[in-house]
Amino acid sequence: MANLVTRLGATAPSKVDDSMVMDQLVDNRNDLAKNERDQAKLDNQLADIPRLKESLAAFNSSELATKLKFQSQLKKDESVFQEICG
């Protein structure tokens, strides 16, 4: 290959160029592996969206939010009452 390149008037690639290209290939391979892991993570998160929407709909349709708000208010009232009586 080097002879063919030399015959065409170009200079043959040096060993330094080869090692630099190999380093770039290693970096590219590592970047690709990281991107594939990130994509798999995002795919898993996206797959959870329908389940989470269903859970949110169930929560919103129940009166749990109202009960939790009421319970929070009761805790505040209880602490105020304890300060007054205690």
N, C-alpha and C positions, 0 to 999 in steps of 0.2 A: 504494500500500500504506500509506504514511504517513497519507494522508487517511482511509482506512478505519479505521486504528487510532485516529486522533484522534476520529473520529465515535463510536467505541465508548467513549470516555471515557478511554482510556489515552494515555500520552504516546508520541510517536513516538521510535523509537530514535535515539540521537545518533551522530554520526560517530565519536566516541570508542569507543562500544560496538562499532561496525562494525570498527574497527581491532583492538580487543581480541579480537573473535571471529575475525578473520582470523589473528591471531597464534596463537590457540589451535588453529585448524585446521592451521596450519603445524606447530605442535608435535605435534599428533595424527598428522599425516601422517608426520613424522619418526620418531615412536615406532612407528607401524605398520610402517614400512620396516625399522626395527631389529629388531622382533619377527619379521618375516618372514625376515630374514637369520639370526637366532638359530634359528628353527624349521628352516630349511634345513640349518643346521649340525648340529642335533640329529638330523634325519632321516638325514643322511649317517653320523653316528656310530652310530645305531641299525641302519642297513643293514650296518655292519661287524660287528655282533655275531655273526651266524652264522659268518662266516669266522674270527673270532677264537676262537669256541668250537671250531671244527674244528681250528684250529692247536693249541689247548691240548690237545685230545684226542689229537692226533698226538704231541705232545711227551710227554704223560703215558704213552702206550702204548709209546713208545720208551724205551730205557734211557739216553737222553741226560742226563736229570737226574742219574742215578747216576754217569755218566761225568764230568759237570761237577763234581760234589761230590768225586769221587776225584781229579780233576785239581787242584782247589783244595787238597786235602790234600797232594798231591805237591809243589805249589809251596811250601807252608809247610814241609814236611820238607826240601825243597831249600835253602831259605833258612837253616834251622837248621843243616843240614849244612855249608853254606858258612861260617857263623859259627864253627863248631867247627874246621873245617879251615883256614880262611883267616886 
